[in-house]
């Protein structure tokens, strides 16, 4: 496979979500189909307790040493995944100050919706100090991770709704190609917030049962939380330290069709253009794709729109959706799912789509129902977001032979 533009090497990955405290445990849970959504435990939900979420256990928030112990759970999750990715890549944290390191993190709101006590006290005129605002200002995921690691390269937090994690990876790859940094730490992180929880319920797109991507009985999504991070390196830096290429980012396409504030375009026009742009950048065709990691929220509209595009462009390509195991992790979703896609490529197998049981004739597609062996080298991970944002990553395993 020959790329139109140079691919970017991915040398390490880290992931934390309700499926597992690290990537290996997440993959094991995906294979086993274990899931345990439950009502949120970190904030009061009152009469809305009937909507399960995929909340991480408290011990998953342990991310090692912290310069700022009062940082948000979003930052803790992102930092935990980052440290796993660096270890996977074989880059000691103490050596980061010697190279140009960029940090690009996607999130939905960077945990800023989780400071309700502070906001309420300010509004009531009863704030005793400014500690709440200080916590808010330190909740920017990319800035917080860069601060904790002591790096000095470009720093950017991407807030583009549910495509944020994928967009952060695509943006960080451009930094490597432009020579702005030797190492790019990129991905996404999000925690569940009371505002997001009640807001999605009021949008009437959440399910009071465990979600069922692409299933005929699907009713909506379950929220989740977590983080996914990749380490990308310039070819010169990677070669100097003799690091192996785990995977490559070959193409990235992002299109905002601005069809609706929340609903995707019914014909998937934005998604089609994003797919075309990503494939063109990668120098590949639809037939070269071994499988697709779908956005697969289990909402009626999203799954229908993705299915239309799958039927038209990837008629015989295997499809897997993983939100039945992780919940919808919002700004982290695109990064977590890109990491899963890479892991599936590396091991040559995609798991069953957890939650799917009944084919929907209207969709005309059936995601994986059992583990599927794959032999191709490239896969697509796609993310659809509020505001008509559509982002697609084309990933391949290892370096070309």
N, C-alpha and C positions, 0 to 999 in steps of 0.2 A: 504494500500500500504506500502510495506516494502522496504526501500532503502538499497542498497549495502553499501553505505557510508552514514554518518549522513547528513541529509538535513540541510540547513542553513536558519534560520528564517529571513524573510523580514518583517520589522515593519513599514516602511514608504516609500512613493513614492512622487516624484515631477516631473512635466513635464511642459515645455514651448515650444511652436512651433507656427506656423502660425494659427493652429486650435484653440489655446487658450492660455491665460496667466498663466493658472494653469491646473492641471489634470482634475478637475471637468468641466471646460469650454472646454477642449479638447474633453472629452467624449461626452458632449452635442453637440458639433459641428460634431463629428463622427456620432452620431445618426441622426442628422438633414441632413447630407450630404452637408453641406455648404462648399464651397471652393472658393477662389478668387485669383488664381495665376496672377501675373502681371510682367512686366519687372522690373529688379533690379533698385533700386533708390539710392543706396549708392556709386555707382561707374559708370563711363561712359561706355556705351556699344556700341555706334556708330551704325553701320549697323547690329549689332547682337541683336537688341532690340526685335526681333520677337520671342524670346524664353522665355516663362514665368517662373517665379520662385515663391516659397512659402517663401517670406521674412516676418520676424516678424515685427509688428509695433514698432516704436521707444520706446514707453512706456513699452514694454515688456523687454527692456534692463535694466530697473530699478531693481536692485537686493538688495536694502537696503544699509546700510552703507558700505563704502569701505576704507580700509587702503591705497590702491593704486587707486586713482580715474582715472588714465590714462590707466587702464587695458583694454584688448581687449574685443570685443563683445562676443567672445567665452567664455571667463572667466565669463563675466556678466551673460550669459545665464546659464552656469553651476552652478554658485553661486545662482542664483534665484531658480533653480530647487532643489539645495541642501537645501536651507533654507525651502522650502516647504516640502521636505521630512523629515527634522528634526522635523518640527512642526507637521507633520502627525504622526511621531513616538512618539511624546511627549517627545523629548529630548531637553531641553533648551540649546541654543547655549553657554551660559555662563558656563555650566557644562561640556563641552567637554574637558576642560583642566584637569579634574579630572580622566579621563579614557583614555585607550589606543585606539586612533582613527586612522584608516588608511584611506587614500584617493586614489582611483584608478579611473582614468578618461580616456575614450577613445576619440580620435579625429582623424581627417584625417591628419591635419598638424598643429593643435594648433594655427590657425590664422596667422601663419608665412608668408603666401602668401599675407597678406594684408598690408604689409609695403613697397609697391612698390615705394612710393616717397622717402623713405629712401634709398632703394637699388639704385634707379636711381641717386640720388644725390651723393652717394658714388662712383658710377661708373664714374660719370662726374667730380669727384673731387671737388664738390661744397658743401659738408656737412659743416654746420656751427657749429654743436655740435654733441654729441653722444646720444641725447635723443631718436632717432629712434631705435638704438640698445638696449637701456635700455628697451624700450617698447617691443622689440622682446624677450629679455631675461625674461621678466615677463609674457609672453604669454603662458607658459606651464600650461595647465589647472589644473592638479592635484597639482602641486606646488603652483599655485596661490590660489586655493581653500583652501589648507592646511594653507597657510599664512594668508588668510583672516579670517579663523576660529580659528587660533592659536593652531592647533593640532600638536602632536609630534610623531604620529605613522608612519608606512610605507607609502611611497608616490610613486606612479607610474603612469605615463602617457603612455597609450597603443596607438601606432600608427600602426594600422593593416588595413588600408583602411576602407571599409564599414562594417567590422565586429568588429571594435574597441570597440564600446559600449558594445556589448555582451561579448567580451573577457574580458573587464574590470570587468564586473560583475562576470564572472567565476573565474577570478584571485583573486578578493577580497574575494570570498567565500572560496578559499583555505587558505587565511590568517586567517579567522575565524576558520576553521577546524584545522589549525596548532597552534592555540593559539597565533598568532602574535599580535592580537588586540581584543578588546572587541566589538568595533563598526567599521564597514566598510562602508564608503560612496563611492558608486560606480555607474558608469554610463558613459555618454558621452555627449559631446557638440561640436557643429561646427557652424560657421557662413559662409555665402556665400562669396566667394572671387572672385575677377575679374579673377584671373588665373584659378581657378576651373571652373568658368562659361564659359570662352572662351575655355578652354581645353576640357570640355565635349562636347561642340558643335563641336569642330574639330574632336573628336572621332566619331561623327555622331551617338550618342546614346541619344540625347535629342529630345524632341518633341516640335513643335511650337504651340501646343495646350495643354490643360490640359491632363495630362497623364491618361492612361486607363489600369490598371493592368489586365493581362490575357485576354484582349479583342482581338477579331479577327482583330480589326483595330489599335492596339497599334503600336506606332512608336518609343517610347523611353521615357526617364524619364524627370522629371522637378526637378531641384535642390531645396532644402529647407534648413532651418536652425532651430536650437533649441537645447534643452538639456533634458535629462531624467536621473534621479538619484534615486537610492534606498538606504535605510538604512538597513544594515544587522547587526545582533547582535549574540554574542555567547549565548548559552543556559543559562549559569550561569548569565551573565549580564542581559539578558532579564528577567529571573525568579526573580532576586533580585529587579528589579524595577516593576515587575508585569505587564509587557507590553504584549499586545495581539499579536498573530502571525497573520499577515495579509496574508502572503503567505510563501511558502518555495521554495528555489532553490534546486531541487532534483538531477539534472544532468546537466553536461556541457561536450560537445564534440567539439573539434576543430581539423580540418585536413587541411593541405595545399597540394593539389594535384599538384600544380605548372604546371598545364596544359598549361597556356597561361598568358601573362602579364595582360590581361583584360578580356578575355572570359572564362566562366565556362566550365568545362569538359562536352562534349555533352551528356554523359551518366550519369552525376551527380555522378561520382565515389567518389569524395571527400565529397560531401554532404551526400551520403549514409553512408560513414564511420563515419562522424560526428554525424549523427542521431543514428547510432548503438552504438557509444561510449556514447552518452548522455543517451540513454535509458538504457544501461547496468549499468551506474553509478547510475541511479535512481532506478534500479531494476524493470523496467516496460517493457511492450511490446507495440507494436503499437496499439493494441486494447484498451489499457488503456487511450489513448489520446483523449480528448474530442474535440479539434480543433487545428488547426495550424495557427499561425500568419506567413504568408509567407513573404519572402523578397520582392517579387512582385514589381520589379522596373518598369514594363511596357516596358522593352526592349525585342525585339524578342527572343534573346538567353536566357536571364535569366529566363523568364517565361516558356519557353519551357523545360529547364533543370529541373526546380522545378517541373513541371507537370509530367515529366517522373518518378521522385522519388515519388511524391504523388500517382501516379497510381500503382506503384509497391509495396509500403510499406503501404500507408494509403488509401486504395481504397475507403472507405466510410466515411472518416473523413471530417467534414466541414472545409473549408479554407477561411480565410479572409485576405485581403491585405489593408493596410492603407496609402500607399504612395500617393494615389489619393487625400488624405486630407492634408498630411503634406509635400509632395515633398520628394525627397531623401535627408535626412539630414546627409548623409555620416557617419562620425564617431559617430554621435549621434543616428543613426537609430536603431542599435541593442538594445540600452538601451530604447529608446522611445517605440519601439514595444514590448519589454519585459514587460514594464509597462502597455501598453494597454492590453496585454494578461492577466496579473494578474487582471487588473480591470474587464475584461470580465468574468474571472473565478469567481470573487467575486460576481458579480451581476447576473451571470447565463445567460448571453446573449451576442451574438456577433452581430455587426452591419452589414449592407450591405457593399459590397465592392464598394466604390465610384469610378466612372469612368468606371466600367464594365457594358457593355450593350449587347454585341454580343459574343456568344460562339464561340470559335475557335476549329473546329473539329480536328486540328492537336494536340492540347493540350490534349483533352480528359477529361478535368476537368472544372468545373464551380464553381467559388468562390461564396460566399454569395451574393444573389441578394435582400434579405429582411432580417430583423433581425431574428436570429435563437436562440431559447432557448437551453441551454446546461445544462446537469445534472452531467457530469463527474467532477472529481477533478483536472485533470492534463491537461496541454497544452504545446505545443512546440512553441517556437519563434526562427526563424532561419534567419541567415545572410550570404550572399555570398559576397565575396570581390575580388578586383583585386589581382592578384598574385596567384589565385587558393585557397584563404582562405575560409573555410566554418566553421561556428560556430553555434552550436545549444544549446539552453537552454531548459531544462525541468522544468516547474514551476507547483506548485500546490497551491490551495487555502487553507488558514488556516492551523491549525495543524490537523493531522489525528485523526479521531474520535475513 
